[in-house]
């Protein structure tokens, strides 16, 4: 039995550790974990518990164990063998630029950047391994990657092809010298023509799938987003956002923090009608826009950096994808004629 347990543990990959809040009400451990781990089914949690891989305060527990304030919860989950996570797959890529040191790719929305829990295949990394050989490995054992984009964010992503590029580009991201501009459609009329948001970001204590801005920078990592208005449509606004830092969900959580959630950003509540009237024609108009753009309205439009070999400044720009462009056209028409509808 012990030998089998050791073999099983060798095939376990993802470890998650959480601490319940001081005000945590009694809650089954399976429900506690479902709210904190993305793409995790209750069935998988129950299987992990039955196999003895869910611990509360270092003691193995059953799925119905009740979590109490300040409990420390740890879960270890199985995954496919590591080599399967890095399997080349014939996934089309829109290559904007390539030389012997780097690649600039215009990533399509819906493409996960690297394998992880719930996304063991069909990622950008799988595609990179198919189209390019001998990519350098970063500190997280991810070929070529020096930064990432969210699954449903489209736009430009930079990939290293050589060890020289991996080191140089990673250093530029660390020193915050990479120029990254995004375009985002947000709810509401942003009255300021431009502004900056300087607010720490950390995991949301109530929902681990989201990030949260904490007051007075008491916890989390420093995050700075600069923005300016590109176009106003009354009920929504098109912004250009420039990142000084690169935190998880930075633009999405910063915009929510100032009351302008990204249009159709389901995770942060932007997939409901937040501004405007509730009349049937307006509601139908917004729902039609959601169908055209079934994701958050966020596009990584430009990226600028210093070439790792010749030290020349490089900058690339990508057009807005069809789904965002089509929705913007509809808002332009609606905003001009809304009083007549």
PLY file of the C-alpha trace (Angstrom):
ply
format ascii 1.0
element vertex 341
property float x
property float y
property float z
element edge 340
property int vertex1
property int vertex2
end_header
0.00 0.00 0.00
2.79 2.42 0.92
4.61 1.63 -2.33
1.47 2.40 -4.33
1.07 5.65 -2.43
4.61 6.67 -3.36
3.98 5.92 -7.04
0.78 7.95 -6.93
2.55 10.89 -5.34
5.16 10.88 -8.09
2.30 11.47 -10.53
0.90 14.38 -8.57
1.66 17.77 -9.97
-0.38 20.68 -8.74
-0.26 21.73 -5.11
-2.65 24.34 -3.75
-2.57 25.78 -0.25
-5.18 28.15 1.17
-5.87 29.69 4.55
-9.47 30.30 5.57
-10.34 33.84 6.62
-10.86 34.73 10.26
-14.55 35.15 9.51
-14.95 31.89 7.60
-18.32 30.23 8.24
-18.46 26.40 8.46
-18.23 25.11 4.87
-17.55 21.72 3.31
-13.96 21.46 2.13
-15.04 20.41 -1.39
-17.16 23.57 -1.77
-14.35 25.65 -0.24
-11.92 24.43 -2.89
-14.31 24.71 -5.86
-14.48 28.48 -5.22
-10.70 28.77 -5.27
-9.31 26.49 -8.00
-10.10 27.17 -11.62
-11.51 24.39 -13.84
-11.82 22.01 -10.91
-14.92 19.81 -10.66
-16.41 18.65 -7.39
-15.88 15.06 -8.55
-12.11 15.60 -8.83
-12.00 17.13 -5.36
-13.90 14.21 -3.90
-11.56 11.74 -5.62
-8.55 13.59 -4.23
-10.06 13.50 -0.74
-10.86 9.78 -0.96
-7.26 9.15 -2.05
-6.01 11.03 1.00
-4.64 14.08 -0.82
-6.67 16.84 0.84
-5.31 18.05 4.17
-6.67 20.48 6.73
-4.06 21.57 9.22
-1.84 18.71 7.95
-4.53 16.07 8.59
-6.12 14.16 5.70
-9.88 14.82 5.54
-13.01 13.64 3.72
-14.97 15.82 1.22
-17.63 16.70 3.81
-15.13 18.00 6.37
-16.18 21.49 7.53
-13.68 24.32 7.20
-13.34 26.70 10.16
-11.68 30.12 10.55
-7.90 30.13 9.97
-7.83 26.48 8.82
-4.94 25.75 6.45
-6.13 23.67 3.49
-3.79 21.83 1.13
-4.70 19.75 -1.91
-2.51 17.85 -4.38
-4.02 16.91 -7.72
-3.01 14.38 -10.39
-2.17 15.41 -13.91
-1.01 13.79 -17.14
2.72 12.93 -17.29
4.83 16.10 -17.67
6.10 15.13 -21.11
2.48 15.08 -22.36
2.06 18.68 -21.26
4.75 19.72 -23.72
3.53 17.81 -26.75
3.77 19.68 -30.10
0.38 20.43 -31.62
-0.50 21.79 -35.05
-2.24 24.97 -33.95
-2.14 27.95 -36.36
-0.22 31.00 -35.22
-0.21 34.53 -36.62
3.51 35.36 -36.66
4.07 39.11 -36.96
7.89 38.99 -36.79
10.60 36.36 -36.48
14.38 36.28 -36.50
16.98 33.98 -34.94
16.39 35.41 -31.46
12.69 36.13 -31.02
9.15 35.84 -32.33
6.25 38.28 -32.08
2.86 36.55 -32.29
-0.60 38.07 -32.58
-2.44 35.69 -30.25
-6.06 34.85 -30.96
-8.64 35.08 -28.18
-9.44 31.76 -26.56
-5.88 30.41 -26.77
-4.39 29.54 -23.37
-0.71 30.52 -23.20
0.74 27.55 -21.31
-0.44 24.17 -19.95
-1.92 24.17 -16.49
-4.76 22.74 -14.47
-7.72 22.09 -16.78
-5.71 23.06 -19.88
-3.25 20.25 -20.54
-3.21 20.70 -24.32
-4.18 23.12 -27.06
-2.05 25.95 -25.67
0.32 28.46 -27.22
3.25 26.47 -25.84
2.02 23.33 -27.63
1.78 25.36 -30.83
5.25 26.86 -30.37
6.78 23.39 -30.00
5.22 22.38 -33.32
6.30 25.45 -35.31
9.71 26.16 -33.73
12.61 23.95 -32.62
14.99 24.18 -29.68
13.24 26.99 -27.84
14.96 28.08 -24.60
13.29 27.10 -21.33
12.35 29.74 -18.76
12.57 29.35 -14.98
9.10 27.74 -14.94
10.11 25.18 -17.60
7.94 26.87 -20.25
9.59 27.00 -23.67
10.10 30.50 -25.07
7.79 32.40 -22.73
8.90 35.70 -21.22
5.40 36.97 -20.38
1.79 35.92 -20.84
-1.71 37.05 -21.82
-4.99 35.85 -20.38
-6.80 33.17 -22.37
-9.49 35.51 -23.68
-7.21 38.49 -24.25
-6.11 38.85 -27.86
-3.00 40.57 -29.17
0.77 40.67 -29.25
2.92 38.32 -27.22
6.71 38.10 -27.28
8.54 34.75 -27.43
12.28 34.08 -27.04
14.05 31.79 -29.54
17.53 31.90 -28.03
19.08 31.86 -24.58
20.40 35.37 -25.24
16.89 36.60 -25.96
15.39 34.78 -22.99
17.80 36.48 -20.60
17.57 39.93 -22.18
13.78 40.04 -22.60
13.13 38.63 -19.14
15.41 41.32 -17.73
13.56 44.04 -19.66
10.24 42.85 -18.25
11.77 42.75 -14.77
13.08 46.31 -15.12
9.68 47.42 -16.51
11.19 48.84 -19.70
8.96 46.91 -22.11
6.30 49.20 -23.61
2.88 47.49 -23.64
-0.29 49.20 -24.77
-3.74 47.64 -24.64
-7.14 48.77 -25.85
-10.11 48.03 -23.62
-13.82 48.70 -23.92
-15.18 49.43 -20.45
-18.59 50.06 -18.96
-19.58 53.64 -18.21
-18.53 57.08 -19.35
-14.94 57.65 -18.20
-14.98 61.40 -17.56
-11.22 61.88 -17.23
-9.41 62.16 -20.55
-6.47 60.37 -18.97
-5.31 59.09 -15.62
-3.26 56.60 -13.67
-4.15 53.84 -11.22
-1.55 52.94 -8.61
-3.00 50.21 -6.42
-1.68 46.93 -5.05
-3.15 43.72 -6.43
-3.47 40.34 -4.69
-5.73 37.30 -4.82
-9.32 37.92 -3.82
-9.75 36.28 -0.40
-13.34 35.32 -1.19
-12.74 34.05 -4.74
-9.25 32.78 -5.59
-10.01 32.91 -9.32
-10.06 36.70 -9.18
-7.63 39.41 -8.20
-8.52 42.29 -5.91
-7.29 45.80 -5.12
-6.62 46.17 -1.41
-6.85 49.58 0.30
-3.78 51.50 1.37
-1.51 48.94 -0.32
-1.64 46.79 2.82
-1.04 43.54 0.91
-0.30 42.40 -2.63
2.09 43.59 -5.29
2.43 47.12 -6.59
0.59 47.65 -9.88
0.45 50.78 -12.06
-1.83 51.31 -15.06
-1.95 54.50 -17.14
-5.00 55.12 -19.31
-6.45 57.63 -21.76
-9.79 57.87 -23.49
-9.83 56.93 -27.17
-13.58 57.19 -27.82
-16.74 57.66 -25.77
-20.09 56.03 -26.55
-22.12 57.25 -23.58
-22.73 53.91 -21.88
-19.27 52.49 -22.64
-15.81 53.96 -23.28
-12.87 52.78 -25.38
-9.60 53.21 -23.47
-5.93 52.85 -24.27
-4.05 51.38 -21.30
-0.32 51.36 -20.78
1.16 48.95 -18.24
4.00 50.06 -16.02
3.82 46.72 -14.22
2.48 43.35 -15.35
0.33 41.76 -12.66
-2.23 39.02 -13.21
-5.50 40.53 -14.53
-4.01 43.98 -13.93
-6.13 46.02 -16.35
-9.25 44.01 -15.57
-9.02 44.45 -11.80
-7.82 48.07 -11.94
-10.76 49.03 -14.17
-13.17 47.32 -11.80
-11.53 49.21 -8.93
-12.37 52.60 -10.51
-15.90 51.51 -11.42
-15.39 50.76 -15.10
-15.45 46.98 -15.54
-14.37 45.62 -18.91
-17.25 44.99 -21.30
-18.36 41.33 -21.10
-15.68 40.42 -18.55
-17.57 37.56 -16.91
-15.09 36.99 -14.10
-15.37 40.56 -12.86
-19.07 41.12 -13.53
-18.92 42.85 -16.89
-21.24 40.35 -18.58
-24.37 42.07 -17.30
-25.85 45.44 -18.23
-24.09 47.82 -15.87
-24.95 51.20 -17.43
-27.77 52.64 -19.48
-31.47 51.94 -19.57
-33.27 48.66 -19.03
-35.62 49.10 -21.96
-36.01 46.03 -24.12
-34.34 47.51 -27.20
-31.25 48.53 -25.24
-31.09 45.19 -23.46
-31.37 43.34 -26.78
-28.67 45.56 -28.28
-26.22 44.77 -25.46
-26.99 41.04 -25.57
-26.31 41.04 -29.31
-22.96 42.70 -28.61
-22.19 39.97 -26.05
-22.88 37.33 -28.71
-20.49 39.00 -31.15
-17.83 39.43 -28.43
-18.14 36.44 -26.06
-15.14 37.51 -23.94
-13.67 40.51 -22.18
-13.04 43.39 -24.59
-9.26 43.56 -24.15
-6.58 43.55 -26.85
-2.78 43.80 -26.48
-2.29 46.34 -29.25
1.42 47.29 -29.12
4.65 45.97 -27.68
8.01 47.73 -27.70
11.41 46.51 -26.48
15.15 46.54 -27.16
16.38 43.78 -29.47
18.55 41.42 -27.39
21.38 41.25 -29.95
21.63 44.51 -31.90
20.06 46.66 -29.13
17.79 48.45 -31.60
14.41 49.68 -30.42
11.60 47.57 -31.83
7.87 48.25 -31.73
4.96 46.27 -33.16
1.29 47.16 -33.49
-1.71 44.95 -34.20
-5.18 45.89 -35.40
-8.18 45.23 -33.23
-9.64 41.78 -33.95
-12.93 41.44 -35.79
-15.07 40.75 -32.71
-14.03 43.94 -30.90
-14.13 46.03 -34.10
-17.66 44.86 -34.90
-18.91 45.72 -31.42
-17.31 49.17 -31.61
-19.11 49.82 -34.91
-22.39 48.92 -33.27
-21.75 51.22 -30.32
-20.86 54.10 -32.66
-24.18 53.73 -34.44
-26.15 53.24 -31.23
-24.57 56.20 -29.44
-25.51 58.52 -32.34
-29.10 57.32 -32.67
-29.97 56.03 -29.19
-32.56 58.76 -28.59
-34.43 57.61 -31.68
-34.48 53.91 -30.74
0 1
1 2
2 3
3 4
4 5
5 6
6 7
7 8
8 9
9 10
10 11
11 12
12 13
13 14
14 15
15 16
16 17
17 18
18 19
19 20
20 21
21 22
22 23
23 24
24 25
25 26
26 27
27 28
28 29
29 30
30 31
31 32
32 33
33 34
34 35
35 36
36 37
37 38
38 39
39 40
40 41
41 42
42 43
43 44
44 45
45 46
46 47
47 48
48 49
49 50
50 51
51 52
52 53
53 54
54 55
55 56
56 57
57 58
58 59
59 60
60 61
61 62
62 63
63 64
64 65
65 66
66 67
67 68
68 69
69 70
70 71
71 72
72 73
73 74
74 75
75 76
76 77
77 78
78 79
79 80
80 81
81 82
82 83
83 84
84 85
85 86
86 87
87 88
88 89
89 90
90 91
91 92
92 93
93 94
94 95
95 96
96 97
97 98
98 99
99 100
100 101
101 102
102 103
103 104
104 105
105 106
106 107
107 108
108 109
109 110
110 111
111 112
112 113
113 114
114 115
115 116
116 117
117 118
118 119
119 120
120 121
121 122
122 123
123 124
124 125
125 126
126 127
127 128
128 129
129 130
130 131
131 132
132 133
133 134
134 135
135 136
136 137
137 138
138 139
139 140
140 141
141 142
142 143
143 144
144 145
145 146
146 147
147 148
148 149
149 150
150 151
151 152
152 153
153 154
154 155
155 156
156 157
157 158
158 159
159 160
160 161
161 162
162 163
163 164
164 165
165 166
166 167
167 168
168 169
169 170
170 171
171 172
172 173
173 174
174 175
175 176
176 177
177 178
178 179
179 180
180 181
181 182
182 183
183 184
184 185
185 186
186 187
187 188
188 189
189 190
190 191
191 192
192 193
193 194
194 195
195 196
196 197
197 198
198 199
199 200
200 201
201 202
202 203
203 204
204 205
205 206
206 207
207 208
208 209
209 210
210 211
211 212
212 213
213 214
214 215
215 216
216 217
217 218
218 219
219 220
220 221
221 222
222 223
223 224
224 225
225 226
226 227
227 228
228 229
229 230
230 231
231 232
232 233
233 234
234 235
235 236
236 237
237 238
238 239
239 240
240 241
241 242
242 243
243 244
244 245
245 246
246 247
247 248
248 249
249 250
250 251
251 252
252 253
253 254
254 255
255 256
256 257
257 258
258 259
259 260
260 261
261 262
262 263
263 264
264 265
265 266
266 267
267 268
268 269
269 270
270 271
271 272
272 273
273 274
274 275
275 276
276 277
277 278
278 279
279 280
280 281
281 282
282 283
283 284
284 285
285 286
286 287
287 288
288 289
289 290
290 291
291 292
292 293
293 294
294 295
295 296
296 297
297 298
298 299
299 300
300 301
301 302
302 303
303 304
304 305
305 306
306 307
307 308
308 309
309 310
310 311
311 312
312 313
313 314
314 315
315 316
316 317
317 318
318 319
319 320
320 321
321 322
322 323
323 324
324 325
325 326
326 327
327 328
328 329
329 330
330 331
331 332
332 333
333 334
334 335
335 336
336 337
337 338
338 339
339 340
